[in-house]
């Protein structure tokens, strides 16, 4: 079942356009890719992203507002981004 990304918590028009630009068009594709890899793809495509995009995508995947993720959770995500292989 394909789900339109714009319907997900935390994701707005711009973030959905960025995801579409890197080939992620459904919730299922976002799940398969994961928030860290999706964030790195968007960033590496040259879009000016902030860490809030990472938190927003992770929140969308787990059904939470990005601001409700605790600080330790956010730090683990950022560490994964730092360890993600360069494209």
FENLINGI-V459629 format. One record per residue. N is the residue number from 0. NEAR is the number of other C-alpha atoms within 8 Angstrom. D_FIRST is the distance of its C-alpha to the first C-alpha in Angstrom with 2 decimals. Layout:
N_NEAR_D_FIRST + N_NEAR_D_FIRST
This chain:
0_3_0.00 + 1_6_3.79 + 2_8_6.42 + 3_9_9.90 + 4_10_12.32 + 5_8_15.07 + 6_7_13.69 + 7_8_14.20 + 8_10_17.60 + 9_10_20.20 + 10_13_18.72 + 11_7_20.64 + 12_7_21.06 + 13_6_23.10 + 14_9_21.06 + 15_12_17.89 + 16_8_20.19 + 17_10_21.47 + 18_12_18.14 + 19_9_17.30 + 20_8_20.81 + 21_9_20.18 + 22_6_17.01 + 23_10_14.46 + 24_11_12.11 + 25_10_8.90 + 26_11_8.93 + 27_9_7.92 + 28_9_10.87 + 29_13_12.97 + 30_9_12.64 + 31_6_13.61 + 32_8_16.37 + 33_9_17.57 + 34_12_19.41 + 35_11_22.74 + 36_10_21.85 + 37_12_19.88 + 38_10_22.96 + 39_10_25.30 + 40_9_23.58 + 41_14_23.86 + 42_10_27.40 + 43_8_28.46 + 44_7_27.35 + 45_6_30.14 + 46_8_28.54 + 47_5_30.69 + 48_8_28.50 + 49_6_29.68 + 50_7_28.73 + 51_8_27.09 + 52_10_24.14 + 53_12_23.78 + 54_13_24.06 + 55_13_21.66 + 56_12_18.84 + 57_11_19.71 + 58_14_19.86 + 59_14_16.43 + 60_11_15.12 + 61_6_17.25 + 62_7_17.20 + 63_10_20.82 + 64_11_22.88 + 65_13_24.17 + 66_6_27.71 + 67_6_27.20 + 68_11_26.81 + 69_7_30.23 + 70_6_32.48 + 71_6_32.45 + 72_8_28.65 + 73_10_28.96 + 74_8_31.81 + 75_8_29.90 + 76_11_27.17 + 77_9_29.99 + 78_8_31.69 + 79_9_28.63 + 80_10_28.58 + 81_6_32.28 + 82_6_31.77 + 83_9_28.92 + 84_4_30.30 + 85_3_31.31 + 86_3_29.58
